Amino acid sequence: MRRNRFPSGWNEARVRRVLEHYDRQTEEEAVAEDEAAFRRRDQTVMVVPKPLVPAITRLIERRGPGRQAGSRRPNGALQPPAHKPRRG
C-alpha cells in the first residue's frame, strides 16, 4: 500500500479537521465564507485557463511562504472605480 504524502506543515489530522469543517458547514456558511474571500483587499480572485494552473501554482510557490498575502501596494487598476456623484 502506498503511503499518503502531505504538503509541508500538513498531516493526516490536519486534513481530517479541514474535511470535517467543510462537511459540517451549511450552505449559508459556505456562501458567507466565499463572499468574505472576495472582499479581501490583500488578495484577488481570477479565472484562468486550466492549462495555466500548474505554472501559476509553481510561480506562487517560488515566491515563498508569506509573500502572497499582504502586498505592499494594492493593485488599484483591478478595483472597481469609485462612484462619483454627478454635478448637474
Helices and strands as residue ranges (DSSP letters): H 12-24, H 27-39, G 50-52, H 53-63, G 76-78
